[in-house]
Amino acid sequence: MKNIKVILIILVLVLLPDFLQAQCAMCRAVLETGGNEEVAEGINNGIVYLMAVPYILIAVIGFFIFKRMK
């Protein structure tokens, strides 16, 4: 049963980028130069949120480790 879970997780992680419309720096630049500013602003906000989440998680984990070590 454990092997099935591992295989399913790997499969989801491999196939997930195909289902999503990921935005790279070039896509962001193209959106900014286009006429639809609302879509570009939404994509840019999404990029910022995706970039901020790992830093927030590391800060929270670091805080709890610091409190436990004290």
All heavy atoms as TSV, in Angstrom:
chain	resi	resn	atom	element	x	y	z
A	1	MET	N	N	0.824	-1.193	0.000
A	1	MET	CA	C	0.000	0.000	0.000
A	1	MET	C	C	0.869	1.258	0.000
A	1	MET	O	O	0.522	2.242	-0.613
A	1	MET	CB	C	-0.914	-0.046	1.233
A	1	MET	CG	C	-1.932	1.025	1.259
A	1	MET	SD	S	-3.125	0.729	-0.059
A	1	MET	CE	C	-4.238	2.036	0.232
A	2	LYS	N	N	1.991	1.187	0.716
A	2	LYS	CA	C	2.883	2.349	0.793
A	2	LYS	C	C	3.500	2.641	-0.572
A	2	LYS	O	O	3.664	3.810	-0.938
A	2	LYS	CB	C	3.967	2.098	1.835
A	2	LYS	CG	C	4.821	3.294	2.102
A	2	LYS	CD	C	5.803	3.028	3.222
A	2	LYS	CE	C	6.624	4.255	3.506
A	2	LYS	NZ	N	7.554	4.047	4.589
A	3	ASN	N	N	3.838	1.606	-1.321
A	3	ASN	CA	C	4.421	1.800	-2.644
A	3	ASN	C	C	3.438	2.464	-3.601
A	3	ASN	O	O	3.830	3.272	-4.440
A	3	ASN	CB	C	4.886	0.473	-3.238
A	3	ASN	CG	C	6.093	-0.077	-2.491
A	3	ASN	OD1	O	6.823	0.665	-1.858
A	3	ASN	ND2	N	6.266	-1.377	-2.545
A	4	ILE	N	N	2.170	2.133	-3.463
A	4	ILE	CA	C	1.147	2.726	-4.325
A	4	ILE	C	C	1.038	4.220	-4.036
A	4	ILE	O	O	0.918	5.031	-4.964
A	4	ILE	CB	C	-0.204	2.017	-4.128
A	4	ILE	CG1	C	-0.109	0.581	-4.641
A	4	ILE	CG2	C	-1.314	2.766	-4.842
A	4	ILE	CD1	C	-1.324	-0.256	-4.356
A	5	LYS	N	N	1.105	4.608	-2.762
A	5	LYS	CA	C	1.045	6.015	-2.400
A	5	LYS	C	C	2.239	6.777	-2.965
A	5	LYS	O	O	2.088	7.880	-3.488
A	5	LYS	CB	C	0.998	6.185	-0.891
A	5	LYS	CG	C	-0.313	5.775	-0.276
A	5	LYS	CD	C	-0.292	5.977	1.215
A	5	LYS	CE	C	-1.577	5.496	1.846
A	5	LYS	NZ	N	-1.567	5.678	3.309
A	6	VAL	N	N	3.414	6.192	-2.871
A	6	VAL	CA	C	4.621	6.837	-3.383
A	6	VAL	C	C	4.531	7.002	-4.893
A	6	VAL	O	O	4.831	8.069	-5.442
A	6	VAL	CB	C	5.882	6.044	-2.982
A	6	VAL	CG1	C	7.119	6.597	-3.669
A	6	VAL	CG2	C	6.054	6.054	-1.477
A	7	ILE	N	N	4.097	5.979	-5.576
A	7	ILE	CA	C	3.961	6.042	-7.031
A	7	ILE	C	C	2.906	7.074	-7.421
A	7	ILE	O	O	3.104	7.851	-8.361
A	7	ILE	CB	C	3.620	4.650	-7.607
A	7	ILE	CG1	C	4.820	3.719	-7.455
A	7	ILE	CG2	C	3.206	4.748	-9.065
A	7	ILE	CD1	C	4.536	2.278	-7.788
A	8	LEU	N	N	1.802	7.129	-6.694
A	8	LEU	CA	C	0.757	8.109	-6.977
A	8	LEU	C	C	1.251	9.536	-6.759
A	8	LEU	O	O	0.994	10.422	-7.576
A	8	LEU	CB	C	-0.467	7.836	-6.104
A	8	LEU	CG	C	-1.673	8.731	-6.351
A	8	LEU	CD1	C	-2.181	8.544	-7.775
A	8	LEU	CD2	C	-2.765	8.427	-5.353
A	9	ILE	N	N	1.993	9.772	-5.701
A	9	ILE	CA	C	2.547	11.103	-5.440
A	9	ILE	C	C	3.523	11.501	-6.530
A	9	ILE	O	O	3.485	12.630	-7.033
A	9	ILE	CB	C	3.206	11.146	-4.044
A	9	ILE	CG1	C	2.129	11.064	-2.962
A	9	ILE	CG2	C	4.038	12.410	-3.875
A	9	ILE	CD1	C	2.670	10.901	-1.570
A	10	ILE	N	N	4.391	10.592	-6.936
A	10	ILE	CA	C	5.351	10.889	-8.001
A	10	ILE	C	C	4.616	11.171	-9.303
A	10	ILE	O	O	4.954	12.116	-10.032
A	10	ILE	CB	C	6.359	9.738	-8.163
A	10	ILE	CG1	C	7.279	9.678	-6.943
A	10	ILE	CG2	C	7.175	9.902	-9.437
A	10	ILE	CD1	C	8.179	8.477	-6.905
A	11	LEU	N	N	3.605	10.399	-9.600
A	11	LEU	CA	C	2.824	10.596	-10.817
A	11	LEU	C	C	2.133	11.962	-10.822
A	11	LEU	O	O	2.145	12.670	-11.828
A	11	LEU	CB	C	1.795	9.476	-10.966
A	11	LEU	CG	C	0.987	9.454	-12.248
A	11	LEU	CD1	C	1.911	9.213	-13.439
A	11	LEU	CD2	C	-0.074	8.376	-12.180
A	12	VAL	N	N	1.560	12.339	-9.697
A	12	VAL	CA	C	0.894	13.649	-9.602
A	12	VAL	C	C	1.908	14.770	-9.776
A	12	VAL	O	O	1.656	15.741	-10.490
A	12	VAL	CB	C	0.145	13.775	-8.266
A	12	VAL	CG1	C	-0.278	15.208	-8.007
A	12	VAL	CG2	C	-1.067	12.864	-8.246
A	13	LEU	N	N	3.062	14.655	-9.137
A	13	LEU	CA	C	4.080	15.698	-9.253
A	13	LEU	C	C	4.645	15.799	-10.661
A	13	LEU	O	O	5.015	16.886	-11.110
A	13	LEU	CB	C	5.212	15.445	-8.252
A	13	LEU	CG	C	4.843	15.647	-6.783
A	13	LEU	CD1	C	6.015	15.262	-5.893
A	13	LEU	CD2	C	4.392	17.064	-6.507
A	14	VAL	N	N	4.703	14.692	-11.372
A	14	VAL	CA	C	5.219	14.713	-12.737
A	14	VAL	C	C	4.174	15.277	-13.705
A	14	VAL	O	O	4.503	16.050	-14.604
A	14	VAL	CB	C	5.660	13.295	-13.172
A	14	VAL	CG1	C	5.929	13.228	-14.654
A	14	VAL	CG2	C	6.893	12.874	-12.391
A	15	LEU	N	N	2.916	14.915	-13.519
A	15	LEU	CA	C	1.872	15.331	-14.447
A	15	LEU	C	C	1.268	16.690	-14.127
A	15	LEU	O	O	0.683	17.318	-14.997
A	15	LEU	CB	C	0.764	14.289	-14.483
A	15	LEU	CG	C	1.149	12.935	-15.074
A	15	LEU	CD1	C	-0.022	11.975	-14.995
A	15	LEU	CD2	C	1.623	13.087	-16.504
A	16	LEU	N	N	1.404	17.155	-12.902
A	16	LEU	CA	C	0.782	18.408	-12.496
A	16	LEU	C	C	1.233	19.597	-13.334
A	16	LEU	O	O	0.390	20.403	-13.739
A	16	LEU	CB	C	1.032	18.663	-11.013
A	16	LEU	CG	C	0.222	19.786	-10.383
A	16	LEU	CD1	C	-1.259	19.490	-10.502
A	16	LEU	CD2	C	0.605	19.955	-8.933
A	17	PRO	N	N	2.510	19.772	-13.651
A	17	PRO	CA	C	2.893	20.924	-14.478
A	17	PRO	C	C	2.242	20.916	-15.859
A	17	PRO	O	O	2.043	21.978	-16.443
A	17	PRO	CB	C	4.408	20.797	-14.598
A	17	PRO	CG	C	4.821	20.042	-13.395
A	17	PRO	CD	C	3.687	19.087	-13.136
A	18	ASP	N	N	1.901	19.756	-16.383
A	18	ASP	CA	C	1.241	19.705	-17.680
A	18	ASP	C	C	-0.182	20.249	-17.613
A	18	ASP	O	O	-0.686	20.806	-18.582
A	18	ASP	CB	C	1.215	18.274	-18.220
A	18	ASP	CG	C	2.591	17.784	-18.609
A	18	ASP	OD1	O	3.454	18.640	-18.901
A	18	ASP	OD2	O	2.804	16.565	-18.608
A	19	PHE	N	N	-0.822	20.090	-16.478
A	19	PHE	CA	C	-2.185	20.569	-16.328
A	19	PHE	C	C	-2.241	22.056	-16.016
A	19	PHE	O	O	-3.233	22.714	-16.295
A	19	PHE	CB	C	-2.913	19.800	-15.224
A	19	PHE	CG	C	-3.041	18.340	-15.525
A	19	PHE	CD1	C	-2.634	17.398	-14.612
A	19	PHE	CD2	C	-3.575	17.907	-16.722
A	19	PHE	CE1	C	-2.754	16.053	-14.877
A	19	PHE	CE2	C	-3.705	16.560	-17.004
A	19	PHE	CZ	C	-3.288	15.631	-16.072
A	20	LEU	N	N	-1.215	22.588	-15.391
A	20	LEU	CA	C	-1.188	23.996	-15.024
A	20	LEU	C	C	-0.576	24.816	-16.142
A	20	LEU	O	O	0.197	24.319	-16.952
A	20	LEU	CB	C	-0.360	24.182	-13.746
A	20	LEU	CG	C	-0.861	23.441	-12.520
A	20	LEU	CD1	C	0.107	23.642	-11.376
A	20	LEU	CD2	C	-2.234	23.911	-12.142
A	21	GLN	N	N	-0.920	26.066	-16.173
A	21	GLN	CA	C	-0.309	26.970	-17.133
A	21	GLN	C	C	0.729	27.797	-16.383
A	21	GLN	O	O	0.448	28.899	-15.912
A	21	GLN	CB	C	-1.357	27.867	-17.769
A	21	GLN	CG	C	-2.319	27.112	-18.627
A	21	GLN	CD	C	-3.350	28.024	-19.242
A	21	GLN	OE1	O	-3.436	29.189	-18.933
A	21	GLN	NE2	N	-4.146	27.467	-20.125
A	22	ALA	N	N	1.900	27.253	-16.232
A	22	ALA	CA	C	2.950	27.907	-15.464
A	22	ALA	C	C	3.453	29.136	-16.204
A	22	ALA	O	O	3.491	29.173	-17.428
A	22	ALA	CB	C	4.100	26.930	-15.225
A	23	GLN	N	N	3.843	30.135	-15.447
A	23	GLN	CA	C	4.331	31.374	-16.029
A	23	GLN	C	C	5.806	31.542	-15.687
A	23	GLN	O	O	6.199	31.459	-14.535
A	23	GLN	CB	C	3.542	32.572	-15.484
A	23	GLN	CG	C	2.079	32.507	-15.783
A	23	GLN	CD	C	1.788	32.512	-17.269
A	23	GLN	OE1	O	2.459	33.185	-18.022
A	23	GLN	NE2	N	0.793	31.756	-17.671
A	24	CYS	N	N	6.589	31.786	-16.698
A	24	CYS	CA	C	8.006	32.052	-16.490
A	24	CYS	C	C	8.243	33.545	-16.651
A	24	CYS	O	O	7.323	34.322	-16.887
A	24	CYS	CB	C	8.838	31.260	-17.493
A	24	CYS	SG	S	8.479	31.700	-19.191
A	25	ALA	N	N	9.487	33.961	-16.543
A	25	ALA	CA	C	9.818	35.382	-16.674
A	25	ALA	C	C	9.456	35.907	-18.061
A	25	ALA	O	O	8.994	37.050	-18.206
A	25	ALA	CB	C	11.292	35.593	-16.393
A	26	MET	N	N	9.652	35.107	-19.087
A	26	MET	CA	C	9.307	35.542	-20.446
A	26	MET	C	C	7.793	35.703	-20.596
A	26	MET	O	O	7.329	36.652	-21.228
A	26	MET	CB	C	9.840	34.552	-21.473
A	26	MET	CG	C	11.345	34.523	-21.573
A	26	MET	SD	S	12.041	36.113	-22.035
A	26	MET	CE	C	11.382	36.296	-23.673
A	27	CYS	N	N	7.028	34.800	-20.006
A	27	CYS	CA	C	5.571	34.917	-20.087
A	27	CYS	C	C	5.110	36.180	-19.378
A	27	CYS	O	O	4.203	36.870	-19.838
A	27	CYS	CB	C	4.908	33.702	-19.454
A	27	CYS	SG	S	5.328	32.155	-20.267
A	28	ARG	N	N	5.743	36.471	-18.259
A	28	ARG	CA	C	5.393	37.685	-17.518
A	28	ARG	C	C	5.689	38.921	-18.360
A	28	ARG	O	O	4.884	39.850	-18.412
A	28	ARG	CB	C	6.179	37.722	-16.214
A	28	ARG	CG	C	5.928	38.935	-15.396
A	28	ARG	CD	C	6.711	38.887	-14.113
A	28	ARG	NE	N	6.630	40.187	-13.475
A	28	ARG	CZ	C	7.504	40.637	-12.635
A	28	ARG	NH1	N	8.545	39.914	-12.315
A	28	ARG	NH2	N	7.360	41.816	-12.087
A	29	ALA	N	N	6.827	38.942	-19.023
A	29	ALA	CA	C	7.188	40.088	-19.859
A	29	ALA	C	C	6.209	40.258	-21.015
A	29	ALA	O	O	5.817	41.387	-21.343
A	29	ALA	CB	C	8.606	39.919	-20.384
A	30	VAL	N	N	5.793	39.175	-21.603
A	30	VAL	CA	C	4.837	39.247	-22.711
A	30	VAL	C	C	3.495	39.771	-22.212
A	30	VAL	O	O	2.856	40.596	-22.874
A	30	VAL	CB	C	4.675	37.868	-23.386
A	30	VAL	CG1	C	3.504	37.863	-24.336
A	30	VAL	CG2	C	5.951	37.484	-24.098
A	31	LEU	N	N	3.067	39.305	-21.038
A	31	LEU	CA	C	1.797	39.772	-20.489
A	31	LEU	C	C	1.840	41.260	-20.162
A	31	LEU	O	O	0.855	41.967	-20.321
A	31	LEU	CB	C	1.435	38.973	-19.239
A	31	LEU	CG	C	0.879	37.586	-19.496
A	31	LEU	CD1	C	0.768	36.830	-18.187
A	31	LEU	CD2	C	-0.469	37.674	-20.171
A	32	GLU	N	N	2.994	41.729	-19.677
A	32	GLU	CA	C	3.106	43.138	-19.323
A	32	GLU	C	C	3.062	44.030	-20.554
A	32	GLU	O	O	2.576	45.157	-20.490
A	32	GLU	CB	C	4.387	43.394	-18.537
A	32	GLU	CG	C	4.324	42.883	-17.122
A	32	GLU	CD	C	5.619	43.084	-16.375
A	32	GLU	OE1	O	6.649	43.364	-17.023
A	32	GLU	OE2	O	5.597	42.958	-15.142
A	33	THR	N	N	3.584	43.576	-21.685
A	33	THR	CA	C	3.594	44.400	-22.884
A	33	THR	C	C	2.269	44.345	-23.630
A	33	THR	O	O	2.025	45.177	-24.480
A	33	THR	CB	C	4.722	43.971	-23.836
A	33	THR	OG1	O	4.540	42.609	-24.197
A	33	THR	CG2	C	6.082	44.164	-23.199
A	34	GLY	N	N	1.426	43.392	-23.295
A	34	GLY	CA	C	0.131	43.274	-23.962
A	34	GLY	C	C	-0.848	44.326	-23.472
A	34	GLY	O	O	-0.579	45.100	-22.556
A	35	GLY	N	N	-2.010	44.367	-24.065
A	35	GLY	CA	C	-3.006	45.367	-23.731
A	35	GLY	C	C	-3.857	45.040	-22.519
A	35	GLY	O	O	-4.421	45.910	-21.898
A	36	ASN	N	N	-3.956	43.772	-22.147
A	36	ASN	CA	C	-4.815	43.373	-21.040
A	36	ASN	C	C	-4.046	43.468	-19.728
A	36	ASN	O	O	-3.361	42.533	-19.318
A	36	ASN	CB	C	-5.335	41.956	-21.270
A	36	ASN	CG	C	-6.490	41.629	-20.368
A	36	ASN	OD1	O	-6.806	42.371	-19.449
A	36	ASN	ND2	N	-7.132	40.511	-20.629
A	37	GLU	N	N	-4.164	44.586	-19.042
A	37	GLU	CA	C	-3.386	44.819	-17.822
A	37	GLU	C	C	-3.930	44.056	-16.628
A	37	GLU	O	O	-3.177	43.729	-15.714
A	37	GLU	CB	C	-3.341	46.309	-17.518
A	37	GLU	CG	C	-2.538	47.085	-18.544
A	37	GLU	CD	C	-2.423	48.555	-18.184
A	37	GLU	OE1	O	-2.633	48.901	-17.015
A	37	GLU	OE2	O	-2.121	49.331	-19.089
A	38	GLU	N	N	-5.220	43.758	-16.607
A	38	GLU	CA	C	-5.795	43.017	-15.482
A	38	GLU	C	C	-5.230	41.603	-15.413
A	38	GLU	O	O	-4.916	41.105	-14.332
A	38	GLU	CB	C	-7.309	42.972	-15.592
A	38	GLU	CG	C	-7.985	44.308	-15.413
A	38	GLU	CD	C	-9.478	44.225	-15.599
A	38	GLU	OE1	O	-10.001	43.105	-15.745
A	38	GLU	OE2	O	-10.117	45.281	-15.598
A	39	VAL	N	N	-5.095	40.959	-16.549
A	39	VAL	CA	C	-4.538	39.603	-16.582
A	39	VAL	C	C	-3.073	39.637	-16.163
A	39	VAL	O	O	-2.617	38.795	-15.385
A	39	VAL	CB	C	-4.699	38.980	-17.982
A	39	VAL	CG1	C	-3.987	37.643	-18.059
A	39	VAL	CG2	C	-6.159	38.819	-18.328
A	40	ALA	N	N	-2.336	40.622	-16.653
A	40	ALA	CA	C	-0.917	40.734	-16.293
A	40	ALA	C	C	-0.751	40.973	-14.804
A	40	ALA	O	O	0.136	40.388	-14.174
A	40	ALA	CB	C	-0.266	41.862	-17.087
A	41	GLU	N	N	-1.605	41.806	-14.227
A	41	GLU	CA	C	-1.516	42.068	-12.793
A	41	GLU	C	C	-1.841	40.813	-11.984
A	41	GLU	O	O	-1.185	40.515	-10.982
A	41	GLU	CB	C	-2.484	43.194	-12.412
A	41	GLU	CG	C	-2.368	43.607	-10.966
A	41	GLU	CD	C	-3.298	44.762	-10.632
A	41	GLU	OE1	O	-3.772	45.444	-11.561
A	41	GLU	OE2	O	-3.530	44.961	-9.434
A	42	GLY	N	N	-2.817	40.047	-12.438
A	42	GLY	CA	C	-3.157	38.799	-11.753
A	42	GLY	C	C	-2.032	37.785	-11.814
A	42	GLY	O	O	-1.724	37.132	-10.811
A	43	ILE	N	N	-1.405	37.659	-12.967
A	43	ILE	CA	C	-0.276	36.731	-13.105
A	43	ILE	C	C	0.887	37.181	-12.231
A	43	ILE	O	O	1.529	36.374	-11.552
A	43	ILE	CB	C	0.166	36.616	-14.575
A	43	ILE	CG1	C	-0.949	36.014	-15.425
A	43	ILE	CG2	C	1.442	35.813	-14.720
A	43	ILE	CD1	C	-1.292	34.594	-15.083
A	44	ASN	N	N	1.170	38.475	-12.217
A	44	ASN	CA	C	2.263	38.988	-11.399
A	44	ASN	C	C	1.997	38.760	-9.910
A	44	ASN	O	O	2.908	38.391	-9.159
A	44	ASN	CB	C	2.487	40.469	-11.670
A	44	ASN	CG	C	3.068	40.712	-13.033
A	44	ASN	OD1	O	3.644	39.821	-13.634
A	44	ASN	ND2	N	2.903	41.923	-13.533
A	45	ASN	N	N	0.765	38.972	-9.469
A	45	ASN	CA	C	0.426	38.702	-8.070
A	45	ASN	C	C	0.593	37.222	-7.742
A	45	ASN	O	O	1.080	36.870	-6.661
A	45	ASN	CB	C	-1.004	39.149	-7.776
A	45	ASN	CG	C	-1.136	40.648	-7.735
A	45	ASN	OD1	O	-0.162	41.366	-7.545
A	45	ASN	ND2	N	-2.348	41.125	-7.925
A	46	GLY	N	N	0.200	36.356	-8.651
A	46	GLY	CA	C	0.383	34.922	-8.446
A	46	GLY	C	C	1.844	34.538	-8.318
A	46	GLY	O	O	2.215	33.710	-7.483
A	47	ILE	N	N	2.687	35.146	-9.133
A	47	ILE	CA	C	4.123	34.880	-9.058
A	47	ILE	C	C	4.672	35.312	-7.707
A	47	ILE	O	O	5.458	34.598	-7.080
A	47	ILE	CB	C	4.857	35.568	-10.220
A	47	ILE	CG1	C	4.491	34.908	-11.546
A	47	ILE	CG2	C	6.371	35.543	-10.018
A	47	ILE	CD1	C	4.958	35.674	-12.770
A	48	VAL	N	N	4.240	36.473	-7.232
A	48	VAL	CA	C	4.713	36.970	-5.930
A	48	VAL	C	C	4.264	36.046	-4.811
A	48	VAL	O	O	5.038	35.722	-3.908
A	48	VAL	CB	C	4.224	38.410	-5.693
A	48	VAL	CG1	C	4.496	38.860	-4.276
A	48	VAL	CG2	C	4.902	39.355	-6.669
A	49	TYR	N	N	3.017	35.597	-4.841
A	49	TYR	CA	C	2.534	34.688	-3.805
A	49	TYR	C	C	3.300	33.372	-3.822
A	49	TYR	O	O	3.681	32.852	-2.775
A	49	TYR	CB	C	1.038	34.407	-3.970
A	49	TYR	CG	C	0.163	35.616	-3.722
A	49	TYR	CD1	C	-0.935	35.856	-4.513
A	49	TYR	CD2	C	0.439	36.505	-2.705
A	49	TYR	CE1	C	-1.740	36.961	-4.308
A	49	TYR	CE2	C	-0.351	37.608	-2.483
A	49	TYR	CZ	C	-1.446	37.835	-3.285
A	49	TYR	OH	O	-2.236	38.914	-3.073
A	50	LEU	N	N	3.534	32.830	-5.002
A	50	LEU	CA	C	4.286	31.579	-5.102
A	50	LEU	C	C	5.721	31.754	-4.624
A	50	LEU	O	O	6.312	30.824	-4.069
A	50	LEU	CB	C	4.270	31.061	-6.540
A	50	LEU	CG	C	2.949	30.493	-7.022
A	50	LEU	CD1	C	3.021	30.195	-8.509
A	50	LEU	CD2	C	2.579	29.256	-6.246
A	51	MET	N	N	6.279	32.923	-4.831
A	51	MET	CA	C	7.651	33.178	-4.410
A	51	MET	C	C	7.731	33.388	-2.895
A	51	MET	O	O	8.719	33.008	-2.264
A	51	MET	CB	C	8.177	34.423	-5.136
A	51	MET	CG	C	9.625	34.712	-4.907
A	51	MET	SD	S	10.181	36.108	-5.876
A	51	MET	CE	C	9.264	37.442	-5.150
A	52	ALA	N	N	6.692	33.958	-2.290
A	52	ALA	CA	C	6.720	34.298	-0.870
A	52	ALA	C	C	6.452	33.097	0.040
A	52	ALA	O	O	6.972	33.052	1.162
A	52	ALA	CB	C	5.707	35.395	-0.589
A	53	VAL	N	N	5.671	32.146	-0.408
A	53	VAL	CA	C	5.256	31.033	0.447
A	53	VAL	C	C	6.443	30.234	1.006
A	53	VAL	O	O	6.474	29.963	2.213
A	53	VAL	CB	C	4.247	30.126	-0.279
A	53	VAL	CG1	C	4.002	28.848	0.486
A	53	VAL	CG2	C	2.943	30.868	-0.490
A	54	PRO	N	N	7.453	29.843	0.225
A	54	PRO	CA	C	8.565	29.097	0.824
A	54	PRO	C	C	9.306	29.884	1.898
A	54	PRO	O	O	9.716	29.320	2.917
A	54	PRO	CB	C	9.494	28.813	-0.363
A	54	PRO	CG	C	8.621	28.892	-1.551
A	54	PRO	CD	C	7.576	29.907	-1.229
A	55	TYR	N	N	9.457	31.194	1.708
A	55	TYR	CA	C	10.132	32.009	2.720
A	55	TYR	C	C	9.321	32.082	4.005
A	55	TYR	O	O	9.870	32.022	5.107
A	55	TYR	CB	C	10.391	33.420	2.182
A	55	TYR	CG	C	11.405	33.443	1.071
A	55	TYR	CD1	C	11.021	33.733	-0.230
A	55	TYR	CD2	C	12.747	33.162	1.319
A	55	TYR	CE1	C	11.946	33.741	-1.255
A	55	TYR	CE2	C	13.677	33.172	0.304
A	55	TYR	CZ	C	13.274	33.465	-0.979
A	55	TYR	OH	O	14.185	33.469	-1.979
A	56	ILE	N	N	8.020	32.187	3.883
A	56	ILE	CA	C	7.164	32.214	5.070
A	56	ILE	C	C	7.237	30.875	5.803
A	56	ILE	O	O	7.337	30.830	7.035
A	56	ILE	CB	C	5.712	32.557	4.677
A	56	ILE	CG1	C	5.652	33.999	4.174
A	56	ILE	CG2	C	4.759	32.344	5.847
A	56	ILE	CD1	C	4.334	34.368	3.540
A	57	LEU	N	N	7.191	29.770	5.056
A	57	LEU	CA	C	7.275	28.449	5.690
A	57	LEU	C	C	8.604	28.260	6.418
A	57	LEU	O	O	8.636	27.742	7.538
A	57	LEU	CB	C	7.081	27.350	4.648
A	57	LEU	CG	C	5.670	27.188	4.107
A	57	LEU	CD1	C	5.655	26.161	2.992
A	57	LEU	CD2	C	4.719	26.796	5.204
A	58	ILE	N	N	9.694	28.674	5.803
A	58	ILE	CA	C	11.001	28.548	6.447
A	58	ILE	C	C	11.062	29.412	7.700
A	58	ILE	O	O	11.608	28.993	8.731
A	58	ILE	CB	C	12.126	28.905	5.454
A	58	ILE	CG1	C	12.233	27.802	4.403
A	58	ILE	CG2	C	13.458	29.092	6.163
A	58	ILE	CD1	C	13.166	28.116	3.267
A	59	ALA	N	N	10.488	30.609	7.650
A	59	ALA	CA	C	10.473	31.486	8.823
A	59	ALA	C	C	9.675	30.877	9.965
A	59	ALA	O	O	10.105	30.912	11.123
A	59	ALA	CB	C	9.922	32.852	8.446
A	60	VAL	N	N	8.512	30.297	9.655
A	60	VAL	CA	C	7.676	29.687	10.693
A	60	VAL	C	C	8.374	28.478	11.296
A	60	VAL	O	O	8.408	28.315	12.524
A	60	VAL	CB	C	6.296	29.303	10.111
A	60	VAL	CG1	C	5.515	28.423	11.067
A	60	VAL	CG2	C	5.508	30.551	9.763
A	61	ILE	N	N	8.954	27.637	10.460
A	61	ILE	CA	C	9.680	26.458	10.966
A	61	ILE	C	C	10.871	26.901	11.809
A	61	ILE	O	O	11.125	26.354	12.886
A	61	ILE	CB	C	10.118	25.551	9.799
A	61	ILE	CG1	C	8.886	24.909	9.164
A	61	ILE	CG2	C	11.105	24.488	10.271
A	61	ILE	CD1	C	9.174	24.187	7.865
A	62	GLY	N	N	11.597	27.896	11.353
A	62	GLY	CA	C	12.730	28.426	12.120
A	62	GLY	C	C	12.292	28.989	13.456
A	62	GLY	O	O	12.976	28.813	14.471
A	63	PHE	N	N	11.156	29.668	13.476
A	63	PHE	CA	C	10.635	30.218	14.730
A	63	PHE	C	C	10.330	29.102	15.725
A	63	PHE	O	O	10.692	29.187	16.900
A	63	PHE	CB	C	9.380	31.046	14.457
A	63	PHE	CG	C	8.702	31.538	15.696
A	63	PHE	CD1	C	9.235	32.600	16.405
A	63	PHE	CD2	C	7.541	30.939	16.161
A	63	PHE	CE1	C	8.616	33.056	17.553
A	63	PHE	CE2	C	6.917	31.379	17.302
A	63	PHE	CZ	C	7.454	32.446	18.016
A	64	PHE	N	N	9.655	28.046	15.263
A	64	PHE	CA	C	9.326	26.945	16.163
A	64	PHE	C	C	10.578	26.202	16.630
A	64	PHE	O	O	10.656	25.782	17.787
A	64	PHE	CB	C	8.338	25.987	15.520
A	64	PHE	CG	C	6.931	26.524	15.490
A	64	PHE	CD1	C	6.283	26.734	14.297
A	64	PHE	CD2	C	6.271	26.830	16.677
A	64	PHE	CE1	C	4.993	27.229	14.260
A	64	PHE	CE2	C	4.989	27.322	16.653
A	64	PHE	CZ	C	4.341	27.526	15.439
A	65	ILE	N	N	11.554	26.048	15.779
A	65	ILE	CA	C	12.810	25.410	16.193
A	65	ILE	C	C	13.510	26.274	17.226
A	65	ILE	O	O	14.029	25.780	18.227
A	65	ILE	CB	C	13.708	25.155	14.959
A	65	ILE	CG1	C	13.101	24.045	14.114
A	65	ILE	CG2	C	15.131	24.784	15.392
A	65	ILE	CD1	C	13.825	23.831	12.793
A	66	PHE	N	N	13.523	27.580	16.996
A	66	PHE	CA	C	14.144	28.512	17.947
A	66	PHE	C	C	13.457	28.440	19.305
A	66	PHE	O	O	14.116	28.406	20.337
A	66	PHE	CB	C	14.087	29.937	17.381
A	66	PHE	CG	C	14.618	30.972	18.317
A	66	PHE	CD1	C	15.994	31.102	18.505
A	66	PHE	CD2	C	13.764	31.805	18.998
A	66	PHE	CE1	C	16.489	32.051	19.360
A	66	PHE	CE2	C	14.261	32.772	19.868
A	66	PHE	CZ	C	15.620	32.892	20.046
A	67	LYS	N	N	12.118	28.424	19.302
A	67	LYS	CA	C	11.381	28.345	20.562
A	67	LYS	C	C	11.634	27.024	21.281
A	67	LYS	O	O	11.716	26.981	22.495
A	67	LYS	CB	C	9.875	28.502	20.309
A	67	LYS	CG	C	9.456	29.898	20.056
A	67	LYS	CD	C	9.671	30.710	21.306
A	67	LYS	CE	C	8.956	32.025	21.209
A	67	LYS	NZ	N	9.150	32.851	22.372
A	68	ARG	N	N	11.735	25.933	20.544
A	68	ARG	CA	C	11.947	24.626	21.162
A	68	ARG	C	C	13.361	24.514	21.740
A	68	ARG	O	O	13.560	23.879	22.771
A	68	ARG	CB	C	11.715	23.513	20.148
A	68	ARG	CG	C	11.822	22.140	20.773
A	68	ARG	CD	C	11.278	21.088	19.889
A	68	ARG	NE	N	9.836	21.164	19.764
A	68	ARG	CZ	C	8.996	20.375	20.408
A	68	ARG	NH1	N	9.457	19.482	21.254
A	68	ARG	NH2	N	7.707	20.472	20.211
A	69	MET	N	N	14.342	25.134	21.090
A	69	MET	CA	C	15.714	25.046	21.566
A	69	MET	C	C	15.954	25.922	22.803
A	69	MET	O	O	16.866	25.676	23.556
A	69	MET	CB	C	16.681	25.494	20.452
A	69	MET	CG	C	16.642	24.610	19.238
A	69	MET	SD	S	17.293	23.018	19.567
A	69	MET	CE	C	18.887	23.181	18.836
A	70	LYS	N	N	15.116	26.920	22.976
A	70	LYS	CA	C	15.280	27.839	24.095
A	70	LYS	C	C	14.908	27.253	25.392
A	70	LYS	O	O	14.419	26.513	25.910
A	70	LYS	CB	C	14.422	29.074	23.863
A	70	LYS	CG	C	15.175	30.310	24.129
A	70	LYS	CD	C	14.331	31.501	23.766
A	70	LYS	CE	C	15.035	32.723	24.273
A	70	LYS	NZ	N	14.293	33.915	24.115
